Amino acid sequence: MNATPNATTTIVRHSGAYALDNYLTSGQGVKSWLLTTDHKRIGILYLWTILVFFLIAAVAAALMRIELLTPAGDLVTSETYNKLFTIHGVLMVWFFLIPSIPTVLGNFVIPMMIGARDVAFPRLNLFSWYLFVAAGALALWSLIHGGVDTGWTFYTPYSTTYANSHVISMAAGIFVAGFSSIITGINFIVTIHKMRAPGLRWFRLPLFIWALYATSLILVLATPVLAITLALMSVERLWGVGIFDPKLGGDPILFQHLFWFYSHPAVYIMILPGMGVISELITCFSRKRVFGYAWVGCSSMAIAVLGFVVWGHHMFVSSQSIYAGMIFSLLSFLVAVPSGIKVFNWTATLYKGSITFQTPMLYALGFIGLFTIGGLTGLCVATLAVDVHVHDTYFVIAHFHYIMVGGMVMAFMGGLHYWWPKITGRLYPEFWGKLAAMITFIGFNLTFFPQFLLGYLGMPRRYHAYPPEFQMLNVLSSAGASILGVGYMLPLIYFLWSLKRGRVAGPNPWRATGLEWQTGSPPPVHNFEGTPIVTASPYMYDAEADRELHMANA
Amino acid sequence: MDKFRLIPPQASTSAHQIDWLFIALVAIMLFFLISVFFPITWFAIKYRRGSNANRSNPSHGSNLIEISWTTLPVVLSVALFSWGAVAYYHIERPPPNALEVQIVGKQWMWKLQHAEGKREINELHVPLGQAVALTMTSQDVIHSFFVPAFRVKQDVVPGKYTSEWFKATQLGEYHIFCSQYCGTEHSGMIGRVVVMEPVAYQRWLTTGEAGESIVVSGRRLFLDRGCSGCHALNSKFHAPLLEGLFNKPVPLSNGETVKADQQFLRDSILLPGKQIAAGYDNIMPSYTGQLSEEEIMQLIAYLKSIADNRSPPPP
């Protein structure tokens, strides 16, 4: 039944039923989950945790979009509105986007993709989840006790001297979440270096692994700077030590340098794993080996490196030297090139493929479309003179949502649908999956495209009330958001439904060639019955053979 | 105001410059979008599963293709960067002899004063066709002075002077937005620019409470607050004379040389011990907390006014 050449492994194959002896059945009860060191179970713990934060942050976004239906600030007070966008930003960035693909899909599939039994440090892996939960608890504590109103960027001296909200506890939450990130990053780096199956050379690694390797490097190298920055901010706020506030002899621009030195690479922490997922999906659903494997893999590393030297493009109007601005602008243009390389190679991969349009593929194609728009509008904000006009307007909001939501969340949803049969042993309903993917795509564009127009017209971000001429586009955006909301709610419902009622998937419903598909669904506790031996590239797809198979079945 | 538009009013010289650059960017974005979307759509149809398309000899990579689709974006990037950088250089550096307006931002209002002395709150009247340079600082958090119709924006940073300039090309009223989040009433920190005929502007300057010019205020402060007690020829203290100082190099006691620009003068008034002019002692008291941001700007305007003539102007 499997017509693709299966040159990757020598392991025993399963018969195609629900694997009864698996990581889910190996232990029962809450304790078996809370004390698990199985990377697969930890991935699921993360999935539930980030879902909670996603929902809270999404509610905050929904309230903002409702508020912005009218020019006057009439639904909530300005203070509440400012807290809403802060909550939305903080939770989405640190408690959803950054952990999403690495901790859920990465945890679940990295060891399986490289033929390992687990990550290098399973107990550390569990510890990092506990740290993440503690961090989330701190964030929720701040939220329940009145929230924070600094924006997710915590710019000084507002955050240190003027803000009247729970800045310290929120910063502490992010600080702790950072350590969870660092530990996960170290774990992945060591796992990828030391635990690869025999024969799995670096250039035989799936591109998802390359992407997560690059991501982990950034996590480990950039996150400490965030920790230092937040610690310095807290020291100034708590004890009045002059670091950033000019009234105390500090320099507020220094904070921005430190903050963006982390937060720009963090953009790549968020998008690189998504790119990794897309490489897996495009190849599988076009039955093609990826075009330009080495170029796609190495472009992840190039992005990781270049991503560290472009932070000043967030500061073109901050009063940073105009010559520094020029250097950062040029480097920002160059960091777009490796992203372009990926998009071109994915496109070329489709050539002479045998393409099907199941849900994961729809998300992957959606990703390419939206990420391309997000990336190209990045050129506008990298262009110095144009950024002067659009900086801190809705143009920037639209740009980074095309990357973060249109890109990263689409990739996360695509990956989740793709690996859902592996994770649960059951298929989600394909019709509803496709429908949700299309609703998400339409809703997304309706929500965020008008924001490009709003931004060029001059509507600043973080505005609770706005002049009436901006109303029409805001109404459009809010209407789109309600459609987007439906697109996100549907999978929540049918994923839960599929846990019990979904069709049994079998070990490899997509006839994919990755190692993770060469074992039962759900996988056994130790992933493989024997150590796989790898003899070929990860994408041994053959479109011609797939066509013949299709003809034979028709 | 309710007419639907895609771009804001083009009311300054930079507006045209930036819009053209933006249009070029949109063209390049469309080029890349089409060169990605068209093949994807085409391949998705032609190579859908079950189609009869020829799939023999698929290619898995080609360094020639990779190098070409790496090089083309690099070349376009450098071209766009250069265009953007040249325009940025232009909009970041005020021309000489621009009209001067001083702005102090605070939570949540703009306080403005024209060189001639006229003050405004949240409004800025400017003449048509004349370059206007804003010197800005904040007395609390960071703000940003954004006029979409002029395509100019600059953060207004406490402890620091930043500048922004424009030359209005169209009569009318335009939005001023604070675009850097500054706290609770951030979205209420808005105002308007009124572009007037130069004659009307001159008349406006002298109506109402015109007050004294910034330089005269600065000179008065210089005398009243005791600056002139030391910084004078006949002073019994050894303090530098300030006539002809502005924008000239100043040797410091630590061997460095700095330019006596606005930032240096501001720091010397508030933190006199930070940079000591060579040959002088650290005897000047700090004026932190004794002068408002507006007063410091007035003092600096006065020092600037005596940059060329070596004797102070008559009061």
Boltz contact constraints between the chains, C-beta under 6 A:
constraints:
  - contact:
      token1: [A, 78]
      token2: [B, 184]
      max_distance: 6.0
  - contact:
      token1: [A, 78]
      token2: [B, 185]
      max_distance: 6.0
  - contact:
      token1: [A, 79]
      token2: [B, 184]
      max_distance: 6.0
  - contact:
      token1: [A, 151]
      token2: [B, 181]
      max_distance: 6.0
  - contact:
      token1: [A, 157]
      token2: [B, 141]
      max_distance: 6.0
  - contact:
      token1: [A, 158]
      token2: [B, 141]
      max_distance: 6.0
  - contact:
      token1: [A, 162]
      token2: [B, 141]
      max_distance: 6.0
  - contact:
      token1: [A, 246]
      token2: [B, 158]
      max_distance: 6.0
  - contact:
      token1: [A, 246]
      token2: [B, 159]
      max_distance: 6.0
  - contact:
      token1: [A, 252]
      token2: [B, 142]
      max_distance: 6.0
  - contact:
      token1: [A, 289]
      token2: [B, 60]
      max_distance: 6.0
  - contact:
      token1: [A, 291]
      token2: [B, 61]
      max_distance: 6.0
  - contact:
      token1: [A, 292]
      token2: [B, 61]
      max_distance: 6.0
  - contact:
      token1: [A, 292]
      token2: [B, 66]
      max_distance: 6.0
  - contact:
      token1: [A, 295]
      token2: [B, 66]
      max_distance: 6.0
  - contact:
      token1: [A, 317]
      token2: [B, 153]
      max_distance: 6.0
  - contact:
      token1: [A, 317]
      token2: [B, 154]
      max_distance: 6.0
  - contact:
      token1: [A, 317]
      token2: [B, 155]
      max_distance: 6.0
  - contact:
      token1: [A, 318]
      token2: [B, 155]
      max_distance: 6.0
  - contact:
      token1: [A, 319]
      token2: [B, 155]
      max_distance: 6.0
  - contact:
      token1: [A, 319]
      token2: [B, 157]
      max_distance: 6.0
  - contact:
      token1: [A, 319]
      token2: [B, 162]
      max_distance: 6.0
  - contact:
      token1: [A, 322]
      token2: [B, 92]
      max_distance: 6.0
  - contact:
      token1: [A, 326]
      token2: [B, 85]
      max_distance: 6.0
  - contact:
      token1: [A, 329]
      token2: [B, 81]
      max_distance: 6.0
  - contact:
      token1: [A, 330]
      token2: [B, 81]
      max_distance: 6.0
  - contact:
      token1: [A, 333]
      token2: [B, 77]
      max_distance: 6.0
  - contact:
      token1: [A, 333]
      token2: [B, 81]
      max_distance: 6.0
  - contact:
      token1: [A, 337]
      token2: [B, 73]
      max_distance: 6.0
  - contact:
      token1: [A, 337]
      token2: [B, 74]
      max_distance: 6.0
  - contact:
      token1: [A, 340]
      token2: [B, 73]
      max_distance: 6.0
  - contact:
      token1: [A, 343]
      token2: [B, 36]
      max_distance: 6.0
  - contact:
      token1: [A, 344]
      token2: [B, 69]
      max_distance: 6.0
  - contact:
      token1: [A, 347]
      token2: [B, 36]
      max_distance: 6.0
  - contact:
      token1: [A, 347]
      token2: [B, 39]
      max_distance: 6.0
  - contact:
      token1: [A, 347]
      token2: [B, 40]
      max_distance: 6.0
  - contact:
      token1: [A, 350]
      token2: [B, 43]
      max_distance: 6.0
  - contact:
      token1: [A, 351]
      token2: [B, 43]
      max_distance: 6.0
  - contact:
      token1: [A, 352]
      token2: [B, 55]
      max_distance: 6.0
  - contact:
      token1: [A, 352]
      token2: [B, 58]
      max_distance: 6.0
  - contact:
      token1: [A, 353]
      token2: [B, 47]
      max_distance: 6.0
  - contact:
      token1: [A, 354]
      token2: [B, 49]
      max_distance: 6.0
  - contact:
      token1: [A, 355]
      token2: [B, 44]
      max_distance: 6.0
  - contact:
      token1: [A, 355]
      token2: [B, 47]
      max_distance: 6.0
  - contact:
      token1: [A, 355]
      token2: [B, 48]
      max_distance: 6.0
  - contact:
      token1: [A, 356]
      token2: [B, 49]
      max_distance: 6.0
  - contact:
      token1: [A, 372]
      token2: [B, 36]
      max_distance: 6.0
  - contact:
      token1: [A, 376]
      token2: [B, 29]
      max_distance: 6.0
  - contact:
      token1: [A, 376]
      token2: [B, 32]
      max_distance: 6.0
  - contact:
      token1: [A, 380]
      token2: [B, 25]
      max_distance: 6.0
  - contact:
      token1: [A, 383]
      token2: [B, 80]
      max_distance: 6.0
  - contact:
      token1: [A, 383]
      token2: [B, 84]
      max_distance: 6.0
  - contact:
      token1: [A, 384]
      token2: [B, 84]
      max_distance: 6.0
  - contact:
      token1: [A, 384]
      token2: [B, 85]
      max_distance: 6.0
  - contact:
      token1: [A, 384]
      token2: [B, 88]
      max_distance: 6.0
  - contact:
      token1: [A, 385]
      token2: [B, 18]
      max_distance: 6.0
  - contact:
      token1: [A, 385]
      token2: [B, 21]
      max_distance: 6.0
  - contact:
      token1: [A, 385]
      token2: [B, 84]
      max_distance: 6.0
  - contact:
      token1: [A, 385]
      token2: [B, 87]
      max_distance: 6.0
  - contact:
      token1: [A, 385]
      token2: [B, 88]
      max_distance: 6.0
  - contact:
      token1: [A, 386]
      token2: [B, 21]
      max_distance: 6.0
  - contact:
      token1: [A, 386]
      token2: [B, 22]
      max_distance: 6.0
  - contact:
      token1: [A, 388]
      token2: [B, 153]
      max_distance: 6.0
  - contact:
      token1: [A, 389]
      token2: [B, 18]
      max_distance: 6.0
  - contact:
      token1: [A, 389]
      token2: [B, 151]
      max_distance: 6.0
  - contact:
      token1: [A, 392]
      token2: [B, 179]
      max_distance: 6.0
  - contact:
      token1: [A, 457]
      token2: [B, 8]
      max_distance: 6.0
  - contact:
      token1: [A, 458]
      token2: [B, 8]
      max_distance: 6.0
  - contact:
      token1: [A, 458]
      token2: [B, 148]
      max_distance: 6.0
  - contact:
      token1: [A, 460]
      token2: [B, 177]
      max_distance: 6.0
  - contact:
      token1: [A, 460]
      token2: [B, 179]
      max_distance: 6.0
  - contact:
      token1: [A, 462]
      token2: [B, 181]
      max_distance: 6.0
  - contact:
      token1: [A, 463]
      token2: [B, 187]
      max_distance: 6.0
  - contact:
      token1: [A, 464]
      token2: [B, 187]
      max_distance: 6.0
  - contact:
      token1: [A, 465]
      token2: [B, 187]
      max_distance: 6.0
  - contact:
      token1: [A, 469]
      token2: [B, 1]
      max_distance: 6.0
  - contact:
      token1: [A, 469]
      token2: [B, 2]
      max_distance: 6.0
  - contact:
      token1: [A, 543]
      token2: [B, 55]
      max_distance: 6.0
  - contact:
      token1: [A, 544]
      token2: [B, 55]
      max_distance: 6.0
  - contact:
      token1: [A, 550]
      token2: [B, 49]
      max_distance: 6.0
  - contact:
      token1: [A, 550]
      token2: [B, 50]
      max_distance: 6.0
